[in-house]
Amino acid sequence: MCIFGVAKRGMILWGIFFTLIGTIILLSNYQVSGFSFELSRDWPIILIAYGLWKIILGINKRRRLFWGIFIALLGIIILLSNYQVPWFSFKISRDWPIILISWGVLKIIDAMSGRVWCKSGDTVCHKSEVNSKKNYRKIIEDLNDGTITVEEAIEKMKEN
């Protein structure tokens, strides 16, 4: 149910996003006063929306929240640069390595925040997931040895 809820929420957010962007572009195309949208200038809005989507879906997931904030801020920086806001002096052509450095630092922080390689070597999992797998193995071994009952094994698995 949780996965379906997240997927449904994501579809709704993207639906709202495309409806708003389509409306803005249509009003701009019909030259309704006050509406101006140029894809070459305003494309960072897509980054901002994607970042906000990650933030909303990542309220309980630190990694999603973290990357959502990064992507949304990146979109805001590029959008401000495109609009040449006077107090904002970021120029993509000159300052793009700052984005690369920020991404690298965030990857390092992400790696140091408890992510480790699983024994299979094919996937990356969180330390708590590795510990849960070890705990499940121990519970199954205890169950096979007869040191705990099935009911106790079920309760211990629910705790993990």
C-alpha positions as CSV (number, residue, x, y, z in Angstrom):
1,M,0.0,0.0,0.0
2,C,2.8,2.4,0.8
3,I,4.4,2.0,-2.7
4,F,1.0,2.5,-4.3
5,G,0.5,5.7,-2.2
6,V,3.9,7.1,-3.2
7,A,3.3,6.3,-6.9
8,K,-0.2,7.8,-6.8
9,R,1.1,11.0,-5.1
10,G,3.9,11.2,-7.7
11,M,1.5,10.9,-10.6
12,I,-0.7,13.6,-9.1
13,L,2.3,16.0,-8.6
14,W,3.5,15.4,-12.1
15,G,-0.1,15.9,-13.4
16,I,-0.4,19.2,-11.6
17,F,3.1,20.2,-12.9
18,F,2.3,19.5,-16.6
19,T,-1.1,21.1,-16.3
20,L,0.5,24.3,-14.9
21,I,3.3,24.4,-17.4
22,G,0.9,23.7,-20.3
23,T,-1.4,26.5,-19.1
24,I,1.5,29.0,-18.7
25,I,2.8,28.2,-22.2
26,L,-0.6,28.4,-23.8
27,L,-1.3,31.8,-22.1
28,S,2.1,32.9,-23.3
29,N,1.4,31.7,-26.9
30,Y,-1.9,33.6,-26.9
31,Q,-0.1,36.7,-25.6
32,V,-2.3,37.1,-22.6
33,S,-0.9,40.0,-20.7
34,G,1.4,39.2,-17.8
35,F,2.3,35.7,-19.1
36,S,5.7,35.1,-20.7
37,F,7.3,31.7,-20.9
38,E,10.4,31.0,-23.0
39,L,11.7,27.4,-22.8
40,S,15.3,28.4,-23.4
41,R,15.1,30.7,-20.4
42,D,12.6,29.0,-18.1
43,W,13.6,25.3,-18.4
44,P,15.0,25.2,-14.8
45,I,11.4,25.2,-13.6
46,I,11.5,21.5,-14.5
47,L,14.5,21.0,-12.2
48,I,12.8,22.9,-9.4
49,A,9.6,20.9,-9.8
50,Y,11.5,17.6,-9.8
51,G,13.4,18.7,-6.7
52,L,10.2,19.6,-4.9
53,W,8.7,16.3,-6.0
54,K,11.7,14.5,-4.4
55,I,11.3,16.6,-1.3
56,I,7.6,15.8,-0.9
57,L,8.1,12.1,-1.5
58,G,11.3,12.1,0.7
59,I,9.8,13.5,3.9
60,N,10.7,10.3,5.7
61,K,13.7,9.4,3.5
62,R,16.7,11.5,4.3
63,R,18.5,10.6,1.0
64,R,15.5,11.6,-1.2
65,L,15.0,14.8,0.8
66,F,18.7,15.6,0.5
67,W,18.8,15.2,-3.3
68,G,15.5,16.9,-3.7
69,I,16.8,20.0,-2.0
70,F,20.0,19.9,-4.1
71,I,18.1,19.6,-7.4
72,A,15.6,22.3,-6.4
73,L,18.4,24.7,-5.4
74,L,20.3,23.9,-8.6
75,G,17.1,24.8,-10.6
76,I,16.7,28.1,-8.6
77,I,20.3,29.0,-9.2
78,I,20.1,28.4,-13.0
79,L,16.7,30.2,-13.2
80,L,18.1,33.3,-11.3
81,S,21.1,33.2,-13.6
82,N,18.9,33.1,-16.7
83,Y,16.8,36.1,-15.5
84,Q,20.0,38.0,-14.7
85,V,18.9,39.0,-11.3
86,P,21.1,42.0,-10.3
87,W,22.1,40.8,-6.8
88,F,22.8,37.3,-8.1
89,S,26.1,37.0,-9.9
90,F,26.2,33.2,-10.8
91,K,27.1,32.7,-14.5
92,I,26.8,29.1,-15.8
93,S,29.5,29.6,-18.3
94,R,32.0,30.6,-15.6
95,D,30.8,29.0,-12.4
96,W,29.5,25.5,-13.5
97,P,32.4,23.8,-11.6
98,I,30.7,24.9,-8.4
99,I,27.8,22.6,-9.3
100,L,30.2,19.7,-10.0
101,I,32.1,20.3,-6.6
102,S,28.7,20.5,-4.7
103,W,27.6,17.3,-6.3
104,G,30.9,15.6,-5.4
105,V,30.6,16.8,-1.8
106,L,27.0,15.6,-1.5
107,K,28.0,12.2,-2.9
108,I,30.8,12.0,-0.2
109,I,28.3,12.9,2.5
110,D,25.8,10.4,1.2
111,A,28.5,7.7,1.2
112,M,29.6,8.5,4.7
113,S,26.1,8.6,6.1
114,G,25.9,4.9,6.5
115,R,25.7,3.3,3.1
116,V,27.8,0.2,2.7
117,W,28.3,-2.5,0.0
118,C,26.2,-5.7,0.6
119,K,28.0,-9.0,0.6
120,S,26.6,-9.8,-2.9
121,G,28.6,-6.8,-4.3
122,D,25.9,-6.0,-6.8
123,T,23.8,-3.6,-4.8
124,V,24.2,-0.9,-2.2
125,C,22.3,-1.1,1.0
126,H,22.1,0.9,4.2
127,K,23.8,-0.5,7.3
128,S,20.5,-1.1,9.0
129,E,19.4,-3.3,6.1
130,V,22.6,-5.4,6.4
131,N,22.0,-5.7,10.2
132,S,18.4,-6.7,9.5
133,K,19.6,-9.5,7.2
134,K,22.0,-10.7,9.8
135,N,19.3,-10.6,12.5
136,Y,16.9,-12.6,10.2
137,R,19.6,-15.2,9.6
138,K,20.2,-15.5,13.4
139,I,16.4,-15.9,14.0
140,I,16.1,-18.6,11.4
141,E,19.1,-20.4,12.8
142,D,17.6,-20.2,16.3
143,L,14.3,-21.5,14.9
144,N,16.1,-24.4,13.2
145,D,18.0,-25.2,16.3
146,G,14.8,-25.3,18.3
147,T,15.9,-22.6,20.8
148,I,12.9,-20.4,19.9
149,T,9.3,-21.1,18.8
150,V,7.7,-20.0,15.6
151,E,5.7,-17.4,17.5
152,E,8.9,-16.0,19.0
153,A,10.6,-15.9,15.6
154,I,7.6,-14.0,14.1
155,E,7.7,-11.5,16.9
156,K,11.5,-11.0,16.5
157,M,11.1,-10.5,12.8
158,K,8.4,-7.9,13.3
159,E,10.7,-6.0,15.6
160,N,13.3,-5.8,12.9
